[in-house]
Amino acid sequence: MRPIKYSIYMNIAIELARASTCRVHVGCVVVGPDGIIHGLGYNGSLPGHPHCEDVGCDFDEHGHCKATLHAERNALRRAGEKARNGIAFVTHFPCPDCAKELVDYGISAVLFQNDYRRSPISVRILERAHIRVLPFTEMKEESFIQLEEQIGWRKPTKGGTAEWTNRT
Ligand SMILES: Nc1ccn([C@H]2C[C@H](O)[C@@H](COP(=O)(O)O)O2)c(=O)n1
């Protein structure tokens, strides 16, 4: 997948987050190994339930809002089987429940924009599943090539400069 698509997909996730009605706006884009978007999601209340911005968040004892369905879960549900060996572009670091969903749907890499409330539990879950978790803002062209080699999206380059032979 060409590098430009990485920034386009993260920008879509950032834009999607604007639709959220919780106090924190999160977006997620799930891209399959075909380089196509299969799932889009943002965090929001259940259908027919009040929005956090209208009635306030429903916090648990740790200050997490429990009223919403999370962005990752919503995007994964839409992608279904097409999420397998895919990349999830997320505006915020996945919570432990979403980390489990990402594993369950067979996601191979998570690129996050914001290191929001990074939980060591999420880190462990993702690590155990060998999911690559990378801070998007620190990624360069070479990191995309390396990532695609690691997750089997492209053949490994033997030394030399990799080329963008894949036109998707
Ligand atoms: N990776 C994440 C992190 C958070 N959220 C959602 C859940 C809540 O609606 C809001 C704020 O999270 P919290 O209340 O846990 O801080 O963002 C999400 O969808 N995905």
The ligand as an ORCA input file, in Angstrom:
! r2SCAN-3c Opt
* xyz 0 1
  N      -9.343      3.330     21.975
  C     -10.462      3.862     22.475
  C     -10.423      4.606     23.667
  C     -11.609      5.145     24.133
  N     -12.762      4.959     23.436
  C     -13.989      5.611     23.894
  C     -14.700      5.054     25.073
  C     -15.355      6.268     25.642
  O     -16.557      6.530     24.915
  C     -14.392      7.395     25.358
  C     -13.473      7.772     26.501
  O     -12.881      6.627     27.046
  P     -12.695      6.525     28.614
  O     -13.985      6.967     29.225
  O     -12.374      5.083     28.882
  O     -11.572      7.451     28.975
  O     -13.635      6.939     24.256
  C     -12.783      4.233     22.248
  O     -13.817      4.110     21.589
  N     -11.624      3.670     21.818
*
